[in-house]
Amino acid sequence: MPVPTMRIDRSSPIPLYFQVTAQLEAAIDSGALSPGDRLPNEIDLAGSLGLSRPTMRRALEELVDKGLLVRKRGYGTEVANTRVHRRVELTSLYDDLDAAGQSPTTEVLKLDPARVNAAAAAAIGADASTPLVYVERLRLAEGRPLAVMHNWLPPTYADVSKEQLVGDGLYRILRSRACSRRSPSSGSPPGRPTSARRGCSRSAGVSR
């Protein structure tokens, strides 16, 4: 069972579960964890990092929600062969920091409403030549830089402005638009949303 070396910074305002999620996702993206690789169980993983089992469970659920991990009954958790989409709550680091009173802020580093990326297009079910919206943001908490985030959105979001991204956070914008654009007949908004969990909360892009 290959397990990448992970470090937890308890002095950081970044939630503990998010630190685990980010490091595991990076290991999957880099190839350190390959499709089919099985992870140790929650208890062993939590114990190795000095975390509680609920914290580790949430970290793994985030990756299952993204389609990067799959759970198999009687077998355990392994790296997915393909990205699998299922119903999930659309939460974000912004939401978690805000709920924890950490005063999150955002700086928009790049906003390109028409960038072509074949891999990102394939992930949201679009043609390889489809111009997508590319967003690169710096997330801060109480003025401290925490992470640089990269997102690809369907062309239906080309009118999203820097002011909206700074004021509300990307996932809140996606939730709001999913609610307002939902079709009564189909029950889902345009743009091939990738996931949902409650009400009309849906993700419509690829996040890295």
N, C-alpha and C positions, 0 to 999 in steps of 0.2 A: 504494500500500500504506500505509494509515494506521497509524501506530505512535505510541501515547501516550508522552509524556515519562516516563521512568522514572529513578529514582535508587536507587543501591545504597549502603547504609551498611555499610562493612566493619568498623566498630567495634562494630556491633550483634551480640548473640548470636543473632539470628534467622538461620537458614541462608540463604545467598545465593539458592539456588533458590527458597526460600519467599518471599523478598522480591519476586522477579520474578513468581511465580505470583499473589501477592496483588494486585500492581499491575495485572496483565493482567486478572484476574478483576474488579477494581473498574472497569476501563475497559469491560468487557463489560456489567457490571451497570448502569453509568451511561449506556450508549448511545454512549460515545466510540468503541467498536468495535461495529459492527453485524453482524448475521447476513450471512454471505457475504464479509465483509472478509478479504482474504488477508494473512497476516503475512510479513515477510521470512524468509529461510531461517535455520536455526540459526546458521550461521557468521556471517552479517551481524549478527544480533541479539546474539550473544555478543560480537562485536567492538565493537559500539556501546556496550556496557556494561563492557567489559574483563573479561568472564567466560570461563571455559573452555567448550568446546562441550558436554562431558558435563553441566555445571551447567545450561546453557540447555536441553539436551534433557530433563533431569528436570523443569525448570520447565514446559515445554510438555506433557510427558506427564501431569503432575498435572491440567492443564486438559482434556486429552483424556480422561483417566480420569473426570473430572466431567461429561463430555459437553458442555463449553463450546467445545472446539475439535475439529475433525476433520482428519485427514490424508488427502490424496488423492494416490495415486501418480502421479508425473509432473506434479503441479500444485503441491503444497505444503500448507501448513497454513492453514486458514481458520476463522473463527468459525462455529459450528454454527447451523443454522436452528432446531433443536429439541434439547433435552437428550437425549443418547444414552448409554445405560448399557452398560458392558461389564465384563469380568472385570478387577479391579484388586486390588492389595494394599491392605488397609485400614491405612494409616499416618496419622500425625497429627503436628502440630507438637510435641505432648507427647512422642511417641515419639522424634522426632529430637533434641529438646533433651535428653531423658533419656540417649539413646545417646551424646551429645556431652559428658555430664557437667555440664550446665548447671543441674541441680537445678530442674526445672520445678515450679511450684505453680499451683494454681487457686483462684480465688475465684468462687463462684456468686453472680451478681448477681440473677438471676431464675430461678425454676423454676415454670412454670405447667403443670399436668398436663392442662388442658382448655381450650386456646385455639383459636379458629377462625380459619383463614387460608386463603382459597380458593386462592391461588397456591401456597402450600406443599403443600396437599392435592393439587393437580393434579400437582405434581412427583413425588409418591410414589404416584400412582395411586389416591388416595382421593377420596370424594365431597367436594364443596366444604364441606358442613356438618359434616364429621367433626371432632370435637375432637382436636387434636393436642397433643403435649407440646412446650412451648417452653422452651428453655434459653438463658440468656445468661451467659457466663462471661468472667472476666478471666484471661488467661494471663500468668504471670510466670516469669522465669528469674533465679535467684540474687537474688530479691527485686525485680527490675526489671520493671515492667509492659511487656508486649510487644504485646498485642492483645486486643481484645474480640471474642468469637466468639458467633455466633447460630446455633442449631440447632433444627430441627423434626423431631420423631420421631413414629412411629405410636403410636396409643393403647395398644398392647401394652407400651410402655415407661413407662406412667404411674406405675409404682411405683419408678422410679429415684429415689434420694434424693440430697440435697445432699452427704451424707457420702460416698457412692459416687463422685460426680463429683469431689469434692475429693481423695479418696484414690487413685483409679485413672486418671482421665482418661476422657472419654466414649468414645473409640474402643476402648479396652481393654474397657470394659463391653459395647459392641456386639459385639466379637469373642467375648467369653466367652459372651454370651447366644446368639449365633448357633450356637456349638458345642453348647450345652446344649439348644437348642430345635429343632435340625435334625431334620426328619422323615426316617426311613430310607427311606420310599417315595418322597418327592418330592425329597429332596436339598436342600431349601431351607427356611429358617425362615419363620414367618408374618410379615406386616407389609410385604410388598412390598419386599424389600431392593433397593437400587439398584445395588450392585456387589459384585464379589468377585474374588479372584485365586488365593490358595493355600489349601488345606485348607478350613476352614470359616470363613474370615475374610470377613465380609460387612458392608456398610454398610446400615443400615435407616433412614436419615433424610436430611434436606436440610440442608446446612451452608452458612453464609454467613460 
